Amino acid sequence: MNTKHSKKGHLEAAASHHEQAARHHREASRHFEEGKDFAHAAHQAMMAHGHTLHAIDQAHDAGAHGANTPPTTPSSIGSGASAADVAKLHAAAVELHTQAAQHMRHAVKLFEQDRSAATHDAQLALALALRALSHGNEAARLFVKLAVSAAA
């Protein structure tokens, strides 16, 4: 497989990982919204996190490097964190991954005709992935805060 096809394959893999991450975040959000089965919600969140990391790795392997903009960190919830707050963070991650997957799929379509446009879409997807990762990290932080306060 030559480099051109390899890069396109990495873009396709990144899009697939974004789609899987969105599904897992959606499930985590649903469980947190319902306020039950937090263990399964945490498992779904961990799966989403893993797919996010794979998507980022695939984007880097394809040659997409982020613009010099750092990921936007979601505003931190104060001491009154709730399962609803965790659900909102996962829901935001769903949207970000969905957008990232769309940009990656678009990059794949453009790959043969316009490498510059494909690279631009891949970079946008990478920036969205980093934002989604940040939301997932904040959701994990809040979940631990909830678990500790529930155990106390």
Long-range contacts (C-beta under 8 A, 24 or more apart in sequence): 4-111, 7-61, 7-62, 7-63, 7-111, 8-62, 8-108, 8-111, 10-58, 10-59, 10-61, 10-62, 11-58, 11-59, 11-62, 11-64, 11-104, 11-107, 11-108, 11-111, 11-118, 11-122, 12-104, 12-108, 13-54, 13-58, 14-54, 14-55, 14-56, 14-58, 14-59, 14-62, 14-64, 14-100, 14-104, 14-122, 14-125, 14-129, 15-55, 15-100, 15-101, 15-104, 15-105, 15-108, 15-125, 16-101, 17-51, 17-52, 17-54, 17-55, 17-58, 18-51, 18-52, 18-55, 18-97, 18-98, 18-100, 18-101, 18-104, 18-125, 18-129, 19-97, 19-98, 19-101, 20-47, 20-48, 20-51, 21-48, 21-49, 21-51, 21-52, 21-55, 21-93, 21-97, 21-132, 22-48, 22-93, 22-94, 22-97, 22-98, 22-101, 24-48, 24-51, 25-90, 25-91, 25-93, 25-94, 25-97, 25-132, 25-136, 26-90, 26-91, 26-94, 28-86, 28-87, 28-90, 28-139, 29-87, 29-88, 29-90, 29-91, 29-94, 30-87, 32-83, 32-84, 32-86, 32-87, 32-90, 33-83, 33-84, 33-87, 35-83, 38-83, 38-143, 38-146, 38-147, 41-86, 41-143, 42-143, 45-90, 45-136, 45-139, 45-140, 45-143, 48-90, 48-93, 48-97, 48-136, 49-133, 49-136, 49-140, 52-97, 52-129, 52-132, 52-133, 52-136, 53-133, 55-97, 55-100, 55-104, 55-129, 56-126, 56-129, 56-130, 56-133, 59-104, 59-122, 59-125, 59-126, 59-129, 60-126, 62-122, 63-119, 63-122, 64-107, 64-119, 64-122, 64-123, 64-125, 64-126, 65-123, 65-126, 66-123, 66-126, 66-127, 66-130, 67-123, 67-127, 69-127, 70-130, 71-127, 71-130, 71-131, 71-133, 71-134, 72-131, 72-134, 73-134, 73-138, 74-134, 74-135, 74-138, 76-138, 77-142, 81-142, 81-145, 81-146, 82-146, 83-146, 85-142, 86-139, 86-142, 86-143, 86-146, 89-135, 89-136, 89-138, 89-139, 89-142, 90-135, 90-136, 90-139, 92-132, 92-135, 93-132, 93-135, 93-136, 93-139, 96-128, 96-129, 96-131, 96-132, 96-135, 97-128, 97-129, 97-132, 99-125, 99-128, 100-124, 100-125, 100-126, 100-128, 100-129, 100-132, 101-125, 103-128
